[in-house]
Amino acid sequence: MPVPAEALDPGDKVEYHPIGSEKTPTTSVVVDILTAPKRLQIGSREITVHASPDNPRILILNENTGKIAPYRVEHIEKVLVKRHQDPSSLARLSAETWDPNATGD
């Protein structure tokens, strides 16, 4: 059963199902919870995340690959550890791929 977005905080270590691998859960750390559209630089690509208060996106840092990606809340299966990492360190870890100050213009 998915975790509600209200139960998630930046820094939480979570288990989720990656897109295309529904039977293989993996772990990640919540970087941010997006509730408004936002443009992000993910690696060499710029994407627009279509988030809203009714349809939030959870920005996660995959612990195995080190990559950041936005996921729908229904992909998050459970919280493993609350506040696994200091949220400010997440921005430092992901500075090359994610700008926490980017606007949704």
N, C-alpha and C positions, 0 to 999 in steps of 0.2 A: 504494500500500500504506500503510495507516495507521501512524502512529508509536505505539509502545507508551507507555503513561502513564509508565513508569519513565524514559523518555528526555526527559521534559518537566520544565521548571522555571519558576517564576514569573519573568517578564521575557523569556522566549523569544518571538521573533517567529515566527509559524507561518502556514502556508497551510492553509485549511480550506474545506470545502464547506458553505455555509449550508443549513439545513433548507429543503427545497423548491426548492433551486437546485443540484442535484447536478452540473450541468455547468459551473457558474460559480464557480471558486475565488476566495477573497478572503483578505486578510491580517488578522491580529489579533495581540494580545500576550496571553500567558498571565498571568492575574491570580492564579489559585490552582488547586490540584488537590484536589478534594473526594473524600474516601473514607468519608464518613459522611453520613447525611441532615442537611440543613441548610435552614432557612428563610431566604430572601433577599428583600429589597425591590428589585425591578427596576422602575425608573420608579415608576409609581403602583400597581403590582401587587405583592402578596406571593406568592411561590411557595415550594413545598417541592421541593428537589432531592433525588431518591432515589438517592444515591450510596452505594457500599460499597467495601471494598478490592478485591473481585472485579469491580466495575462502577463505576469512578471516573467522575466528571464533571469536565471541564476548563472552568473559568470563564475566559472570554476577553473582551477589550476589542477590539471591532471598530474598526480604525483609520479606516475610512471614515465610520462613523456615530457613533462615540463611545459606543455602547451596549455594555452588558455582558450576557452570556448564558452559561448552562451548556450544554456540548455533550458528547455521548458521545465517547469517545476515537477511535472509528472515523471521525469526521468530520475529524480532524486528519490532513492528508496529509503534511506535511513541516515540519521546522524550518528556517527561513530564516536566522535569526541567534540564536545562544545569548546569553541575558542582554541582549537588545536595550535594555531599560530597567531601572533600579533598581527592584526589586519594591516598595520602600517608596513610590516615587512613584506606583505604580499605584493604591494605596489612596487617595492624595490626589486623583488624577485622577478616580477613580470614587466619591468620598465621597458624592455625591448619590444614587447608585443602588445602592451595595453597602456593607454593613457587615461588614468582615472579622472583627469580634468577635461577630457574631450566633451564637446557639446553635442547635442542632438540636432543641430541645425541641418 
